[in-house]
Amino acid sequence: MSASPKGLCEFIDASPSPYHVCATVAERLQAAGFRELAEGDAWPRQGRFFSVRAGSLIAWQTGEPGLPFRIVGAHTDSPNLRVKQHPDRFVAGWQVVALQPYGGAWLNSWLDRDLGISGRLSVRDGNRLVHSLVRIDEPILRVPQLAIHLAEDRKAVALDPQRHVNAVWGVGSGTRSFLGYVAERAGVDGADVLGADLMTHDLSPSRLIGAGGELLSAARLDNQATCYAGLEAFLAASESGSGGYLPVLVLFDHEEVGSQSAHGAQSELLLTVLERITLSEGGGREEFLRRLPGSMVASGDMAHATHPNYPERHEPGHLIEVNAGPVLKVQPNLRYATDGRTAAAFALACAQAGVPLQRYEHRADLPCGSTIGPMTAARTGIPTVDVGAPQLAMHSPREVMGTDDVAAYAAALEAFLAPA
């Protein structure tokens, strides 16, 4: 299956949490003949493999020993509202679930939406723990906006993340347990739930919009659009041949909160897997270190399209359009990892793929976001380029991109993984 707007919609609708992203990707990989390896397993020399660590996944196809790596990286997490450990509140006759913002969620956009629940439950099964996915695609939660008549300033309401983003889910002052409800819906005994990683998701399905259907409206485009495009590129490169490189796909969790976790981009996950690939080929530490300088990473994360209502918020001369090709991201203070040599490599990939390339720089008087790129480059020493596809409404529960950019983005990433 080649990358398409419909395929991206299906991917996003199947993946409301980072754990579900990994499950969706794993299903596609297995259908293509990839085998899952546990980190505690002995890894074979030859084959197609992937490994999952919580909300992160890494996949590779072995080749000739010692080939440099070509890596496409993305992140599985998106800003949202997450359920607190003791979520039950009873306020003024309302049953309330206590939530907390995750990442840079644009809080006002999360109000007055029908929200479901997804994530992972850690459940006692005898003397062992079982970690299982949970997903409730029903409008059980809603964070209500304050009525304009009650606001001190009718032009804007400042939201306190501690007090103003909790959700209603019922009325009365009973003792109903939200975690107990989720456990029941998951088919497990609430007393056996020893840990939970639960988050909200907007229930509106992904869809094509605009008079000509040239736009794609969906949740979590940042950064599931890259997870999807990267997966399609990786599968295509694995079939067509690597062009003298060993292709790797790595999807990290926790980018939106700094990546400093056991399976974020600041962890040893990528380096460990790359070294184990070398060891499985019969090489050692020396061989592993020698192949890194010739390797390269494309750090894929979504990019800011120029906003039609706020064009002055963008750098003049670097205006970005949707449906006009992938975006090369440059920031001299290293919020992006791109330099001249890695920029040239991605530009060459776009030319090889036959897609146009746009170049983005952030306004110098505005703080610039970052990606997994700089930390991946620092952790591995591998030259890295930051790239993306343009979108509007980043960090809202509903974002928008161009439909033509889906296939163009995947084609550029495929050419990067397997250059001619």
Disulfide bonds with the S-S distance in Angstrom:
none
